[in-house]
Amino acid sequence: MIFDSSVPIGTGEGVYMDAIAEQVGEPEEAIGIFSRRSVAHGGHEWTAADVTPPAELRLYMATATEQWLGRRDRRQAL
């Protein structure tokens, strides 16, 4: 679920998704996108070495298969 945490409780809507996640096979290209987003939000720069062995973390990509809008856990198909 993705929701706006800046609005008062019980007033916002969320987006619910079913997704399939797969580990990124060649992280050299995808890590640049992830890293730019991290830096833009005050995080650190990432490299492929941060998400390949022997590092503990891995990079995954999720593909949404279904989406719904929802309020108070009542889902409405898009």
C-alpha positions in Angstrom: 0.0 0.0 0.0 1.2 3.5 -0.8 -0.5 6.4 1.0 0.0 10.1 1.9 1.2 10.2 5.5 0.9 14.0 5.7 -2.9 14.0 5.8 -4.9 13.5 9.0 -5.7 9.8 9.8 -8.9 8.6 8.1 -9.0 11.3 5.4 -6.6 10.0 2.8 -6.7 7.4 0.1 -4.1 4.7 -0.6 -3.0 2.7 -3.6 -2.9 -1.0 -3.1 -0.9 -3.2 -5.5 -0.2 -6.8 -6.1 3.3 -7.1 -7.7 5.9 -9.6 -8.8 9.4 -8.8 -7.6 12.6 -10.1 -9.2 16.2 -9.5 -8.3 17.9 -7.2 -10.8 20.4 -9.4 -12.7 22.8 -6.7 -13.9 22.6 -3.9 -11.3 25.2 -1.7 -13.0 22.4 0.2 -15.0 19.6 0.1 -12.5 21.7 1.2 -9.5 22.1 4.7 -11.1 18.4 5.3 -11.0 18.2 4.1 -7.4 21.3 6.1 -6.4 20.0 9.4 -7.9 16.7 9.0 -6.0 18.6 8.3 -2.8 20.8 11.4 -3.2 17.8 13.5 -4.1 16.2 12.6 -0.8 19.3 13.2 1.3 20.6 9.7 1.2 24.0 8.5 0.1 25.2 7.5 -3.4 25.0 3.8 -4.3 27.2 1.7 -6.5 26.8 -1.9 -7.9 29.3 -3.0 -5.3 26.7 -2.1 -2.6 24.2 -4.6 -4.0 26.3 -7.5 -5.2 28.2 -10.2 -3.3 29.7 -10.1 -0.8 27.4 -7.1 0.2 24.4 -8.0 2.3 21.8 -6.0 0.1 20.4 -6.8 -3.3 18.5 -4.7 -5.8 15.0 -5.8 -6.8 12.5 -4.5 -9.3 8.7 -4.9 -8.7 6.2 -5.0 -11.6 2.7 -4.2 -10.5 0.1 -6.8 -11.7 -3.0 -5.2 -10.2 -3.8 -1.9 -8.6 -6.7 -0.5 -6.5 -7.6 2.7 -4.8 -8.6 2.4 -1.2 -10.0 4.3 1.7 -10.2 2.7 5.1 -9.1 -0.6 3.6 -12.1 -0.6 1.1 -10.6 -1.3 -2.3 -12.0 0.0 -5.6 -10.6 -1.4 -8.8 -8.9 1.1 -11.2 
